[in-house]
Amino acid sequence: MCSKHVDDSSVIHLQKLRNLVFLNSDDTNVTPMDYCRIIRTLLKLRDITWPKIVDAVLLTVTKDEIQTVKSLTGIVRNALSVVTCPFITHLSLLEAKDNLSTFEAVSAFTLLDCDSDIVKMAKVLHGIGPTLKQFD
């Protein structure tokens, strides 16, 4: 989307894009509540980019509403918020603060612009290793 003009009033129009598979809310003014409305409506989404703290979005959707999503880019503050995402295979985080072991299916993991030290990274990555094939 990438436009400051895209906001909550745009959601009704976005919900009509029933075959949309990639949704990037970067540089938009869509609130987490309305981003959830979009996710619940667009059942073919495979790739979600929410370049803000994604916890508020993930805590309000169910596994059934997000089961087609395979790729997630965003900021995760609380690992409990991602229990609704067991199908994520590609995870890109702008920042991570907690253990990511709830992402059991992740095979590709990328940390973007991360300035975390090695001790913090060990805590974040603990448990994500068994299926991990790519780490950037």
C-alpha positions as CSV (number, residue, x, y, z in Angstrom):
1,M,0.0,0.0,0.0
2,C,2.7,2.5,1.0
3,S,0.7,5.7,1.1
4,K,-0.2,8.0,4.0
5,H,-3.5,8.4,2.2
6,V,-4.4,4.8,2.9
7,D,-6.1,4.8,6.3
8,D,-9.0,3.1,8.1
9,S,-11.5,4.6,5.6
10,S,-9.8,2.6,2.9
11,V,-10.3,-0.8,4.5
12,I,-13.8,-1.3,3.0
13,H,-12.2,-1.0,-0.5
14,L,-9.3,-3.3,0.4
15,Q,-11.6,-6.0,1.6
16,K,-13.0,-6.3,-1.9
17,L,-9.6,-7.6,-3.1
18,R,-10.6,-11.2,-2.4
19,N,-7.6,-12.8,-4.3
20,L,-4.9,-10.6,-2.7
21,V,-2.0,-12.7,-1.4
22,F,0.5,-10.0,-0.4
23,L,-0.4,-7.1,2.0
24,N,2.1,-4.5,3.0
25,S,0.9,-1.7,5.3
26,D,4.2,0.2,5.4
27,D,3.8,3.9,5.5
28,T,0.0,3.7,5.8
29,N,-2.3,5.0,8.5
30,V,-4.3,1.8,8.9
31,T,-4.8,1.0,12.6
32,P,-4.2,-2.5,14.1
33,M,-7.9,-3.0,14.6
34,D,-8.7,-2.3,10.9
35,Y,-5.7,-4.2,9.7
36,C,-7.2,-7.2,11.5
37,R,-10.5,-6.6,9.7
38,I,-8.6,-6.8,6.4
39,I,-6.8,-10.0,7.4
40,R,-10.1,-11.6,8.5
41,T,-11.7,-10.8,5.1
42,L,-8.8,-11.7,2.8
43,L,-8.6,-15.4,3.3
44,K,-6.0,-16.0,0.6
45,L,-3.3,-13.8,2.2
46,R,0.1,-15.5,2.2
47,D,2.5,-12.7,3.0
48,I,1.8,-10.0,5.6
49,T,4.0,-7.0,6.3
50,W,3.1,-4.9,9.3
51,P,6.2,-2.7,10.0
52,K,4.9,-1.8,13.5
53,I,4.5,-3.9,16.6
54,V,2.6,-6.8,15.2
55,D,1.4,-8.2,18.6
56,A,-1.8,-6.1,18.6
57,V,-2.8,-7.5,15.2
58,L,-1.9,-11.1,16.0
59,L,-3.7,-11.2,19.4
60,T,-7.0,-10.4,17.8
61,V,-7.0,-13.0,14.9
62,T,-7.5,-16.7,15.2
63,K,-5.4,-19.6,13.7
64,D,-8.3,-20.2,11.2
65,E,-8.2,-16.6,10.1
66,I,-4.5,-16.6,9.4
67,Q,-3.9,-20.2,8.3
68,T,-2.9,-19.3,4.7
69,V,-0.2,-16.8,5.9
70,K,3.2,-18.3,5.4
71,S,5.4,-15.1,5.6
72,L,5.3,-12.4,8.3
73,T,7.4,-9.2,8.6
74,G,7.0,-7.0,11.6
75,I,8.1,-6.3,15.2
76,V,7.3,-9.0,17.8
77,R,7.4,-7.8,21.4
78,N,5.7,-10.7,23.1
79,A,6.1,-14.3,21.8
80,L,2.6,-15.1,23.2
81,S,1.2,-13.0,20.4
82,V,2.4,-15.4,17.7
83,V,0.7,-18.6,18.9
84,T,-1.9,-17.9,16.2
85,C,0.8,-18.3,13.6
86,P,1.8,-22.0,13.5
87,F,1.9,-22.0,9.7
88,I,4.5,-19.2,9.3
89,T,7.5,-20.6,7.4
90,H,9.3,-17.3,6.6
91,L,9.7,-14.8,9.4
92,S,11.4,-11.4,9.0
93,L,11.6,-9.2,12.1
94,L,12.5,-5.6,12.4
95,E,13.0,-6.2,16.1
96,A,12.6,-9.1,18.5
97,K,12.4,-9.1,22.3
98,D,11.2,-12.5,23.3
99,N,11.7,-16.2,22.6
100,L,10.4,-17.2,19.2
101,S,10.0,-21.0,19.8
102,T,6.3,-20.7,19.1
103,F,7.1,-20.3,15.4
104,E,7.6,-24.1,15.0
105,A,7.4,-24.2,11.2
106,V,9.9,-21.4,10.5
107,S,12.5,-22.5,7.9
108,A,13.7,-19.0,6.9
109,F,14.4,-16.3,9.4
110,T,15.7,-12.7,8.9
111,L,16.5,-10.0,11.4
112,L,16.3,-6.6,9.7
113,D,18.2,-3.6,11.1
114,C,18.7,-5.4,14.4
115,D,21.2,-4.0,17.0
116,S,20.7,-6.7,19.6
117,D,23.6,-8.2,21.4
118,I,24.4,-11.9,21.3
119,V,22.9,-12.7,24.7
120,K,19.6,-11.2,23.7
121,M,19.7,-13.0,20.4
122,A,20.3,-16.3,22.1
123,K,17.1,-15.8,24.1
124,V,15.1,-14.7,21.0
125,L,16.2,-17.7,18.8
126,H,16.0,-20.4,21.5
127,G,13.8,-23.2,20.2
128,I,13.4,-22.0,16.6
129,G,16.3,-24.1,15.3
130,P,14.8,-27.6,14.4
131,T,13.3,-26.5,11.1
132,L,15.5,-23.5,10.3
133,K,17.3,-23.8,7.0
134,Q,18.1,-20.1,6.3
135,F,19.2,-17.4,8.7
136,D,20.0,-13.8,7.6
